[in-house]
Amino acid sequence: MLLKLFKPMSIFRRIAKVKLTRPFIRVAAVSRSTLAFIAVRGIAVAAITVTGAGYASAQSPQTSAESSQAKGLSIAQEADRRDLGFADFSSSLEMVLRNKYGEETVRNMRNKTLEQANDGDKSVIVFDNPRDVKGTAFLSFTHKEGSDDQWLYLPALKRVKRIASNNKSGPFMGSEFAYEDISSQEVEKYSYNYLRDESFDNRDHFVIERDPADPKSGYSRQEVWLDKEAYRVWKVKFYDRKGDLLKTLILSDYHQYLGQYWRANNWLMTNHQTGKSTELHNSDWKFKNGFTNKDFTKNSLARTK
């Protein structure tokens, strides 16, 4: 459930004047590591990094973009690699739904997740209270490629309802988390772009952009802040299909388990367009429970205690 580096471009010292003569380019004297622009008929068409007087290597805008994409992907892959091998885990959750007036509704849930070797994780969330949602169970099979499989067991109807792929952007049980937010965030489900480095809360972070591969996603893009020390996600900004900021997720109170796996106890999702928010408070994390695929089936939802 939710959750080799390229050297940054050297600082501009001064922009070199360039002159096009005959079939070759003459570059005016410049200081070392200066970024110069080549202009042809008044139009900048490429960039060169000058390493010394008379020597330059071409770096087109396309190459720069490819490097940024490769770095963004590399960061996402490293974060994923560091979380491999947990096998399974369980936790208790408290969900606090808050409307724009500050009024709160509290729900208590249990979660269990099973790692898959060649696909996304499987997870089950069961609601224990209040009475109107008690016994409701959510089952998710996340896939590295294609749409996830998700089902919701409704005890009042005594039936399992499949969540259609075009409804994955809808709210999960009335919260500010969408169904697609609840799934494990597999690397293959996005394309990536490195944006910048940024520091806050006395931590240095990578900031990357990830764009959903699923055309039915409710998001056009997401911006993700991961710390450089442990590649933990601390903040995610979600942009709607129009490109406007929709939500911000803040994670806090991380703890490490089994000497490797980091989990955030607190998740705060704020909807900037409605003024609503949802908090998830995790506790009682347990790893290596011995779960199997038999614990994650549609038929098991009605029997979940």
C-alpha positions in Angstrom: 0.0 0.0 0.0 0.7 3.3 0.1 4.5 4.9 -1.3 23.8 6.3 -11.4 23.0 9.9 -10.7 23.9 12.5 -13.2 25.9 15.5 -12.0 23.9 18.7 -12.0 24.6 21.3 -14.6 27.5 23.7 -13.6 26.6 27.2 -12.7 26.6 29.9 -15.4 29.7 32.1 -15.2 29.0 34.1 -18.2 27.4 33.6 -21.6 29.9 33.4 -24.4 29.4 35.3 -27.6 29.4 33.0 -30.6 29.9 33.7 -34.3 29.0 31.5 -37.3 31.7 31.6 -40.0 31.8 29.4 -43.1 30.9 25.8 -42.3 32.2 25.8 -38.8 31.5 27.6 -35.5 34.1 29.9 -33.8 33.6 30.3 -30.1 34.9 33.4 -28.4 37.2 33.0 -25.4 35.2 31.8 -22.4 36.0 30.7 -18.8 36.0 27.0 -18.0 32.6 25.2 -17.7 30.7 28.1 -19.2 27.4 27.2 -21.0 27.2 28.9 -24.3 24.5 29.1 -26.9 24.8 28.7 -30.6 22.7 31.1 -32.6 22.0 30.6 -36.3 20.1 33.5 -38.0 19.2 34.8 -34.6 17.6 31.6 -33.3 19.2 29.6 -30.5 19.3 26.0 -31.7 21.6 24.1 -29.3 23.8 24.4 -26.2 27.4 23.6 -25.7 29.5 23.1 -22.6 32.9 24.6 -23.1 35.6 22.8 -21.2 38.5 24.9 -22.3 39.5 27.5 -24.9 38.8 26.1 -28.4 37.1 22.9 -27.2 33.3 22.2 -26.8 30.9 19.3 -26.6 27.4 19.6 -28.0 24.4 19.1 -25.7 21.1 19.5 -27.4 17.9 20.3 -25.5 16.7 16.8 -26.3 19.8 15.3 -24.7 19.3 17.4 -21.6 15.6 16.2 -21.4 16.7 12.6 -21.8 19.2 13.0 -19.0 16.5 14.5 -16.7 14.2 11.6 -17.5 16.9 9.0 -16.8 17.8 10.6 -13.5 14.1 10.8 -12.4 13.7 7.1 -13.3 16.9 6.2 -11.5 15.7 7.9 -8.3 12.4 6.1 -8.4 14.1 2.7 -9.1 16.5 3.2 -6.1 13.6 4.0 -3.8 11.8 0.9 -5.0 14.9 -1.3 -4.7 15.4 -0.3 -1.0 11.9 -1.6 -0.1 12.2 -5.0 -1.8 12.0 -8.2 0.2 9.6 -7.2 3.1 7.5 -10.3 2.2 4.3 -9.0 4.0 3.2 -6.6 6.7 0.1 -5.7 8.7 -0.9 -2.5 10.5 -3.8 -0.8 12.3 -5.2 2.5 10.9 -7.2 5.4 12.1 -8.8 7.5 9.4 -9.9 11.0 10.2 -12.1 12.7 7.6 -12.4 16.5 8.0 -14.8 18.7 6.0 -14.1 22.3 5.0 -15.7 23.5 8.3 -13.3 21.4 10.4 -15.9 18.8 11.4 -14.4 15.3 11.8 -15.5 11.7 11.3 -13.2 8.9 12.6 -13.0 5.4 11.2 -10.8 2.5 12.4 -9.4 -0.1 10.0 -6.9 -2.9 9.6 -4.5 -3.4 6.7 -2.5 -6.3 5.5 -0.2 -6.4 2.4 1.5 -9.2 0.5 4.6 -8.6 -1.7 4.6 -10.2 -5.1 7.8 -11.3 -6.9 6.8 -10.3 -10.4 3.9 -7.9 -10.0 2.5 -5.3 -7.7 1.5 -5.9 -4.1 -1.8 -7.4 -2.9 -3.6 -5.7 0.0 -6.7 -5.9 2.1 -8.2 -3.1 4.2 -11.0 -4.0 6.6 -13.2 -1.4 8.4 -13.9 -2.1 12.1 -16.0 0.9 13.0 -18.2 3.0 13.1 -21.2 0.7 12.8 -22.3 2.0 9.4 -19.1 0.8 7.7 -18.1 -2.1 10.0 -17.2 -5.2 8.0 -16.6 -3.3 4.7 -13.5 -4.7 3.1 -11.3 -3.5 0.2 -9.1 -5.8 -1.9 -6.5 -4.6 -4.3 -4.2 -6.4 -6.8 -1.7 -3.8 -8.0 -0.1 -4.5 -11.4 3.1 -3.2 -12.8 1.4 -2.7 -16.2 -2.2 -2.2 -17.0 -5.1 -1.4 -14.7 -5.2 -2.6 -11.1 -7.9 -5.1 -10.0 -9.9 -3.8 -7.0 -13.0 -5.1 -5.2 -15.1 -3.7 -2.3 -17.2 -6.0 -0.1 -20.3 -4.4 1.2 -21.8 -6.3 4.2 -25.2 -4.6 4.0 -25.6 -6.1 0.5 -23.5 -9.2 1.2 -21.9 -8.9 -2.1 -18.5 -8.1 -3.6 -18.4 -5.1 -6.0 -15.7 -4.7 -8.5 -14.2 -1.2 -8.8 -14.3 -0.3 -12.5 -11.0 1.0 -14.0 -12.7 4.3 -14.9 -13.7 4.8 -11.3 -10.1 4.5 -9.8 -9.9 8.3 -9.5 -13.0 8.3 -7.3 -12.8 8.9 -3.5 -12.0 5.8 -1.3 -14.8 5.4 1.2 -15.6 9.2 1.1 -12.0 10.2 1.9 -9.6 12.5 0.1 -7.6 9.4 -1.0 -8.6 8.1 -4.4 -8.7 4.3 -5.1 -5.6 4.7 -7.2 -3.8 6.3 -4.2 -4.4 3.2 -2.1 -2.6 0.9 -4.5 1.1 0.3 -4.3 3.0 2.8 -6.4 4.9 0.6 -8.8 7.7 2.2 -10.8 6.3 0.9 -14.1 3.0 2.8 -13.7 4.7 6.2 -14.4 7.1 8.0 -16.6 9.6 10.2 -14.7 11.5 13.5 -14.9 14.0 14.9 -12.4 13.1 18.5 -11.5 15.5 19.8 -8.9 17.0 19.4 -5.5 15.3 21.1 -2.5 15.8 21.3 1.2 13.1 21.6 3.9 12.8 20.4 7.5 16.6 20.1 7.7 16.6 17.5 5.0 17.9 17.4 1.4 15.5 16.1 -1.2 15.2 15.1 -4.8 12.1 16.5 -6.4 10.9 14.4 -9.3 7.8 14.5 -11.5 5.9 11.3 -12.3 3.2 11.1 -15.0 0.7 8.3 -14.8 0.8 5.8 -17.7 -2.9 5.0 -17.2 -5.0 7.3 -19.4 -7.9 6.8 -16.9 -5.9 8.2 -14.0 -7.4 11.2 -12.3 -4.0 13.0 -12.4 -2.1 14.6 -15.2 1.2 14.5 -13.1 2.6 14.3 -9.6 5.5 16.0 -7.9 7.3 13.8 -5.4 9.9 14.8 -2.7 12.2 12.0 -1.6 15.0 12.5 0.9 18.5 11.9 -0.3 19.5 9.8 2.7 17.0 7.0 2.6 14.8 7.8 -0.4 11.7 8.1 1.7 8.7 10.0 0.3 7.8 13.1 2.4 5.5 15.1 0.1 3.5 14.5 -3.1 1.6 17.1 -5.0 -1.2 15.9 -7.3 -2.4 17.8 -10.3 -5.8 17.2 -11.9 -6.4 16.4 -15.6 -6.5 20.1 -16.3 -3.1 20.6 -14.8 -4.3 22.5 -11.7 -3.1 21.6 -8.2 -5.6 19.2 -6.7 -4.2 17.7 -3.5 -1.0 17.6 -1.4 0.0 14.5 0.6 2.4 15.0 3.6 4.0 12.0 5.3 5.7 12.2 8.7 6.8 10.2 11.7 8.9 7.5 9.9 10.1 4.4 11.7 12.4 1.7 10.4 11.6 -2.0 10.7 13.8 -5.1 10.3 16.8 -2.7 9.9 15.7 -1.7 6.4 12.0 -0.9 5.8 10.8 2.6 6.5 7.1 3.3 7.1 5.4 6.6 7.8 2.9 6.6 10.7 1.1 9.8 9.6 -0.4 10.6 6.2 -2.2 13.9 5.6 -4.0 14.4 2.3 -5.4 17.9 1.7 -7.7 18.7 -1.1 -7.0 22.3 -2.2 -10.1 22.6 -4.4 -12.7 21.5 -1.8 -11.0 22.4 1.5 -11.4 18.9 2.8 -8.7 16.7 4.3 -8.1 13.1 5.4 -5.5 11.9 7.9 -4.3 8.3 8.2 -2.6 7.3 11.4 -0.8 3.9 11.2 0.3 1.8 14.2 1.1 -1.7 15.3 3.3 -2.5 12.2 4.2 -6.2 12.0 6.3 -7.8 9.3 6.8 -11.4 8.2 3.4 -12.6 9.2 3.4 -15.6 6.9 0.5 -14.3 4.7 -0.2 -16.3 1.5 -2.2 -15.6 -1.7 -5.1 -17.5 -0.1 -5.5 -14.5 2.3 -6.1 -12.2 -0.6 -9.1 -13.5 -2.6 -12.6 -12.2 -3.3 -14.1 -15.1 -1.5 -12.1 -14.4 1.6 -13.5 -10.8 2.0 -16.8 -11.8 3.5 -15.0 -14.1 6.0 -12.5 -11.4 7.1 -12.7 -10.9 10.9 
